[in-house]
Amino acid sequence: MEARIAWFESRHIQYGQFTFTDKSNNQSNENLIIDWKEKFAAKSGEKFRLVWDCTGLQDYESACRMLWKETVRQTLHQIDRIWIISNPEIIKALPYLMYFFEGINFKMICLGKNIYKISR
């Protein structure tokens, strides 16, 4: 199944909700990133909150990580914050995520037996 994105506005704030399922691959990520860059270009003066729902993500191709990292870097000036919704397995990657999101306000919501939030 492919990753998908939905754009919406709530209380005058722009949101992009990314939903990842199964294995994230380069083709589905490239399509998302084209949509992401086009949306940001069309609203160049606005900030966005991005919601990354990774609860269905089982695996990803390593090239995807570099693609996302570069896109975040290119669009950093329009990102207000990133919310990551995941299951406990991604918590293992927290030190990497903190490096990846250096300079970005991000919040991680972990779903499992207990729901908890990690913020920076």
C-alpha positions in Angstrom: 0.0 0.0 0.0 1.2 3.5 -0.7 1.8 6.4 1.7 -0.6 9.2 1.3 -1.0 12.8 2.3 -4.0 15.0 3.2 -3.9 18.7 3.4 -6.3 20.7 5.6 -6.7 23.9 7.6 -7.9 24.2 11.1 -8.2 27.4 13.1 -6.1 29.2 10.4 -3.3 26.7 10.7 -2.2 24.7 7.7 -1.7 20.9 8.3 -0.3 18.1 6.2 -1.2 14.7 7.5 1.1 11.9 6.1 0.0 8.4 6.6 2.5 5.6 6.1 1.5 1.9 5.6 3.4 -1.3 5.2 6.9 -0.7 3.7 7.8 2.8 2.7 9.5 2.8 -0.7 11.1 5.4 -2.9 8.3 5.7 -5.5 5.6 6.4 -2.9 7.9 8.8 -1.1 8.9 10.7 -4.2 5.2 11.2 -5.0 4.5 12.5 -1.5 7.5 14.8 -1.6 6.5 16.3 -4.9 3.0 17.1 -3.4 4.7 18.5 -0.3 7.0 20.8 -2.2 4.1 22.0 -4.5 1.9 22.7 -1.5 4.6 24.6 0.3 5.4 26.6 -2.9 1.8 27.5 -3.4 1.6 28.9 0.2 5.1 30.2 0.5 4.4 32.7 3.2 2.7 30.3 5.5 3.9 27.8 8.2 2.7 24.2 8.4 2.3 21.6 11.0 3.1 18.2 9.7 1.6 15.1 11.2 3.4 11.9 10.4 1.3 8.8 11.2 3.7 6.0 11.2 1.5 3.5 13.1 1.1 1.3 10.0 4.7 1.5 8.9 6.5 -1.8 9.0 9.8 -1.0 7.3 11.3 1.6 4.9 14.0 1.7 2.3 17.2 3.4 3.5 17.2 5.8 0.6 13.8 7.1 1.9 15.5 8.5 5.0 17.9 10.6 3.0 15.1 11.8 0.8 13.0 12.9 3.8 15.9 14.5 5.6 16.8 16.6 2.5 13.2 17.6 2.0 12.8 18.7 5.7 16.0 20.7 5.3 14.7 22.4 2.1 11.3 23.3 3.7 12.5 24.0 7.2 11.5 27.7 7.0 7.9 26.7 6.6 7.6 24.0 9.2 6.1 25.1 12.5 6.3 21.7 14.0 6.1 18.0 13.2 4.0 15.5 15.2 5.0 11.9 14.9 2.4 9.3 15.8 3.9 5.8 16.1 4.0 2.6 18.0 6.7 1.8 20.6 9.2 0.4 18.1 10.1 3.9 16.8 11.1 5.0 20.3 14.3 3.0 19.8 15.1 5.5 17.1 14.6 8.5 19.4 18.3 9.6 19.6 18.4 9.6 15.7 15.1 11.5 15.5 16.4 14.2 17.8 19.4 14.7 15.6 17.3 14.5 12.4 14.9 17.1 13.7 17.5 19.5 15.2 16.1 23.0 15.0 12.5 21.7 14.6 9.8 21.7 17.2 8.6 18.2 17.2 6.3 16.1 19.3 6.1 12.3 19.4 3.0 10.5 20.4 3.5 6.8 21.0 0.6 4.4 20.9 0.8 1.1 22.7 -0.5 -0.2 26.0 0.1 3.2 27.3 -0.2 6.4 25.4 2.6 8.9 26.1 4.1 12.0 24.5 7.7 13.1 24.1 8.2 16.7 23.3 11.0 19.0 22.5 
